[in-house]
Amino acid sequence: MKKISIGTWAYSIGPYADNPVPWGEILVKLGELGFDGVELGGFGIHPNPDNMPTKAEREACKQGVADAGLAFSGLAANLWGEHLIDSEDNTHYLEEFRKNLEFCVDLGIPGIRVDAVQPPTIFDTVDYNKARDRVVRTWRQCSEEAADQGVYVTWEFEPGFAFNKPSDIVGIVEEVDNPNFGIMFDTCHAHMVAAVGARQPGERETLPGGALELARMLRGKINHLHLIDSDGTLHDEETSTHAPFGGGILDFGALIPELLQSGVPHDWWTIDLCFWHDAWTVTAACKKAVDELNAKYAS
């Protein structure tokens, strides 16, 4: 059986930005619902490197998660203020990455999420090949440094950020070429990228087999999973709508068996309700849906 976690950003950004769910309340509810873990959105009022600067604070946070019967499945690091693509100098990006890497080590978080930070329209002002070289070079260094700390790096591709075509995704992970670096396969993003071609610059690139075909292309390169449905739309015309299970069109009966062969080197499945308007309310139903997938395909 897989271990089930959920991303806490669902309770702190978007519809919850003005009234985030307190961290302690999240731990209590997830424990009561039978979750195995929590995937930390490391920003805002929730634990992060800036509001938890001391080792003692971090140790207390780690203990609090354990006391709730949970573990960390990963960290979504706050790197969104960085200029990964439109700056030749990656010094500040690396400094922020290292700050979050140290946070992972202190809290016992096994993996750190990155993304391309800047939107696909960045290619209006930055040459594609130069942009790709900057991203590959930076993530290669991040992966090497994280490996030294026993933390893996996972890239979450999505329509809202640059390099959102199937060929970009496969090509970049191959160019980084580091066993400590891989793809975070989010099922709704995979559908919007591979089946819809949402927000792709230039000529649209889709796959006849959609998300399933993309998963097959990435077999052996995926190191983290986010599970959630897709209704084929974008949230605010920016990123994929993360529809609760049953509210979309994804065929998990086909996707899950393929993802079980993807080579993910751990047992976490993470639910992602990012930007969903009542994520807190539908958490229990999503846990039940994933439990059913877990029992059917992973037991």
C-alpha positions in Angstrom: 0.0 0.0 0.0 1.1 3.5 -0.7 1.4 6.2 1.9 -1.0 9.1 1.4 -0.2 12.8 2.0 -1.7 16.1 0.9 -0.1 19.4 -0.1 -0.7 22.1 2.6 -0.5 24.9 0.0 -4.2 24.1 -0.8 -5.0 25.6 2.6 -2.8 28.7 2.5 -2.9 30.3 -1.0 -5.6 31.2 -3.6 -9.0 31.1 -1.9 -7.3 30.6 1.5 -4.8 33.4 1.1 -6.7 35.8 3.4 -7.7 33.1 5.9 -5.2 30.3 5.9 -5.9 27.2 7.9 -3.6 27.2 11.0 -0.8 24.6 10.9 -1.9 22.9 14.1 -5.4 22.5 12.8 -4.2 20.9 9.6 -2.1 18.3 11.5 -5.1 17.4 13.8 -7.5 17.0 10.9 -5.1 15.0 8.6 -4.3 12.7 11.5 -8.0 12.1 12.2 -8.6 11.4 8.5 -5.9 8.7 8.5 -3.3 10.5 6.3 0.2 9.2 6.6 1.9 12.5 5.8 1.8 16.1 4.9 3.5 17.8 2.0 4.6 21.2 3.2 4.0 24.4 1.3 6.9 26.2 2.9 5.6 29.8 2.8 3.1 32.1 4.4 2.1 31.3 8.0 3.0 27.6 7.7 6.5 26.4 8.6 9.2 27.7 6.4 12.9 28.7 6.5 12.1 32.3 7.3 9.5 32.0 10.1 11.3 29.1 11.6 15.0 30.1 11.6 16.3 28.2 14.6 17.2 24.5 14.9 15.1 24.4 18.1 12.0 25.7 16.3 12.5 23.2 13.4 13.0 20.3 15.8 9.8 21.2 17.6 8.0 21.4 14.2 9.3 18.0 13.3 8.2 16.5 16.6 4.7 18.1 16.2 4.2 16.3 12.9 5.4 13.0 14.4 3.1 13.5 17.4 0.2 13.8 15.0 1.1 10.4 13.5 2.3 12.0 10.3 5.6 12.4 8.3 6.7 14.9 5.7 6.5 13.6 2.1 8.1 16.7 0.5 8.6 20.5 0.5 7.3 23.0 -2.0 9.9 25.6 -1.7 9.2 29.3 -2.1 11.4 30.2 -5.1 8.8 32.1 -7.0 10.5 35.5 -6.5 13.6 34.2 -8.4 14.6 34.9 -12.0 15.7 31.5 -13.0 15.3 32.1 -16.7 15.8 35.8 -17.4 19.0 36.2 -15.5 22.4 35.0 -16.4 23.4 35.1 -12.7 21.8 32.2 -10.7 23.5 33.1 -7.4 20.4 34.3 -5.6 18.4 31.4 -6.9 21.0 29.0 -5.5 21.1 30.8 -2.2 17.4 30.5 -1.8 17.5 26.9 -2.8 20.2 26.1 -0.3 18.2 27.8 2.5 15.3 25.5 1.7 17.5 22.5 1.4 18.9 23.1 4.9 15.3 23.4 6.1 14.5 20.0 4.5 17.5 18.4 6.3 16.5 19.9 9.6 12.9 18.7 9.3 13.7 15.3 7.8 11.9 16.2 4.5 13.1 13.7 1.8 12.4 15.8 -1.4 12.3 19.4 -2.6 10.1 20.6 -5.4 11.2 23.1 -8.0 9.6 24.6 -11.1 10.6 26.9 -13.9 9.4 29.9 -11.9 8.6 32.1 -14.9 5.7 31.9 -17.3 5.8 30.5 -20.9 5.6 34.1 -22.2 9.2 34.6 -21.0 10.3 33.4 -24.4 9.0 36.7 -25.8 12.1 38.3 -24.3 14.6 35.5 -23.6 16.0 33.2 -26.3 14.7 29.6 -25.8 18.1 27.9 -26.0 19.6 30.4 -23.6 16.7 29.9 -21.2 17.0 26.1 -21.3 20.7 26.2 -20.7 20.2 28.4 -17.6 17.6 26.1 -16.2 19.5 22.9 -16.9 22.7 24.3 -15.5 21.1 25.5 -12.3 19.0 22.4 -11.6 22.1 20.2 -12.2 23.9 22.1 -9.5 20.9 22.0 -7.2 20.6 18.2 -7.7 24.3 17.7 -6.9 24.2 19.7 -3.7 20.9 18.1 -2.6 22.3 14.7 -3.2 25.1 15.5 -0.7 22.4 16.1 1.9 20.3 13.1 1.1 17.4 15.1 -0.4 16.1 14.6 -3.9 15.0 17.3 -6.3 11.7 17.0 -8.3 10.5 19.3 -11.1 6.8 20.0 -11.3 6.0 21.0 -14.9 2.7 22.7 -15.5 1.0 24.9 -18.1 1.7 28.1 -16.1 5.4 27.9 -16.3 8.0 27.8 -19.2 8.9 24.5 -20.7 5.4 23.1 -20.8 5.6 20.9 -23.9 6.2 17.1 -23.7 9.4 17.4 -25.6 10.7 20.1 -23.2 9.9 17.9 -20.2 11.6 14.8 -21.5 14.5 16.7 -22.9 15.3 18.8 -19.8 15.3 15.8 -17.4 17.6 14.0 -19.7 19.9 17.0 -20.0 20.1 17.5 -16.2 21.2 13.9 -16.2 21.5 13.4 -12.5 20.0 10.5 -10.6 19.0 12.8 -7.8 16.8 14.8 -10.2 13.4 13.7 -11.7 9.9 14.7 -12.7 7.0 15.4 -10.4 4.1 13.9 -12.3 1.0 15.8 -11.4 -1.9 14.1 -13.1 -3.9 17.2 -13.9 -0.9 19.1 -15.2 0.0 16.1 -17.3 -3.4 16.2 -18.9 -3.3 19.9 -19.6 0.2 19.7 -21.1 -0.1 16.5 -23.0 -3.7 16.4 -24.1 -4.7 20.0 -24.2 -1.4 21.8 -24.9 -2.5 24.7 -22.6 -0.4 27.8 -22.6 2.2 26.4 -24.9 4.1 29.1 -26.8 4.4 28.7 -30.6 3.1 25.6 -32.2 1.0 23.5 -29.9 2.5 20.0 -29.0 0.1 17.4 -27.7 0.2 13.6 -27.5 -2.5 11.3 -28.9 -2.5 9.3 -25.7 -2.5 12.4 -23.5 -1.3 12.1 -19.9 -0.9 8.3 -20.1 1.4 8.6 -23.1 3.5 11.2 -21.3 3.8 9.0 -18.3 5.1 6.2 -20.5 7.6 8.5 -22.1 8.8 9.5 -18.6 9.0 6.0 -17.2 12.2 5.8 -15.1 12.4 9.6 -14.8 9.5 10.3 -12.4 10.5 10.6 -8.8 7.3 12.1 -7.2 3.6 11.9 -7.8 0.7 14.3 -7.3 -2.7 12.8 -7.8 -5.8 14.9 -8.6 -8.5 15.0 -11.3 -8.7 17.4 -14.3 -11.7 18.9 -15.9 -9.7 20.1 -18.9 -9.7 23.8 -17.8 -7.3 26.3 -16.4 -7.6 28.1 -13.1 -7.8 31.8 -13.8 -6.2 31.1 -17.3 -2.9 30.4 -15.6 -2.4 26.9 -14.3 -4.4 23.6 -14.3 -7.6 23.4 -12.4 -7.1 20.8 -9.6 -10.5 19.2 -9.6 -11.4 16.8 -6.8 -11.6 13.2 -7.8 -14.8 12.5 -9.7 -15.1 16.1 -10.8 -13.0 15.6 -13.9 -12.3 13.3 -16.8 -9.0 11.5 -16.0 -8.9 7.7 -16.3 -7.2 6.7 -13.2 -7.8 3.1 -14.0 -5.3 3.5 -16.8 -3.0 6.1 -15.2 -2.4 4.4 -11.9 -1.1 1.1 -13.3 1.3 3.0 -15.5 2.5 5.2 -12.7 3.1 2.1 -10.6 5.7 1.2 -13.2 7.2 4.7 -13.4 10.1 4.0 -11.1 9.2 6.4 -8.3 11.8 5.5 -5.6 9.4 5.9 -2.6 5.9 5.0 -1.6 4.3 8.5 -1.3 1.1 9.5 -3.2 0.3 13.1 -2.6 -3.1 14.7 -3.2 -2.9 18.2 -4.7 -6.0 20.5 -4.3 -4.1 23.7 -5.2 -6.4 26.7 -5.7 -9.6 24.6 -5.2 -12.2 26.9 -3.6 -13.2 24.6 -0.7 -10.1 22.4 -0.5 -10.5 22.0 3.3 -14.1 20.8 2.9 -13.4 18.2 0.2 -10.2 16.8 1.8 -12.0 13.9 3.4 -13.7 12.9 0.1 -10.4 13.1 -1.8 -8.7 10.9 0.9 -11.5 8.3 0.5 -11.0 8.4 -3.3 -7.3 7.8 -3.1 -7.7 5.1 -0.5 -9.9 3.3 -3.0 -7.3 3.6 -5.7 -4.7 2.5 -3.2 -6.7 -0.6 -2.3 -7.5 -1.5 -5.9 -4.1 -1.0 -7.5 -1.3 -0.8 -4.9 -2.3 -3.4 -2.2 
